[in-house]
Amino acid sequence: MQTILVEVKDAAGMKILQDLESAKIIRLIIPDKKNKNEKLSERLRGSISKETVREMQTELEQMRSEWQQRNI
């Protein structure tokens, strides 16, 4: 068995998928929408490693320092 993600464009497409499910050819898995109110930071927490975060913070501090030192 293989799982794929499909974007349904209209009601006709959804009807076709429902018919395939009725014929026991596919199984529809409707994702939960309960996380809609969750903050983006909470959803993304842990998506990048701590080492990568440290590297990004170092680069950001360097860029800010260079910006402060600019001579215009």
Stockholm file with secondary structure:
# STOCKHOLM 1.0

chainA/1-72         MQTILVEVKDAAGMKILQDLESAKIIRLIIPDKKNKNEKLSERLRGSISKETVREMQTELEQMRSEWQQRNI
#=GR chainA/1-72 SS CCCCCCCCCSHHHHHHHHHHHHTTSCCCCCCCCGGGGSCHHHHHTTSSCHHHHHHHHHHHHHHHHHHHHCCC
#=GC SS_cons        CCCCCCCCCSHHHHHHHHHHHHTTSCCCCCCCCGGGGSCHHHHHTTSSCHHHHHHHHHHHHHHHHHHHHCCC
//
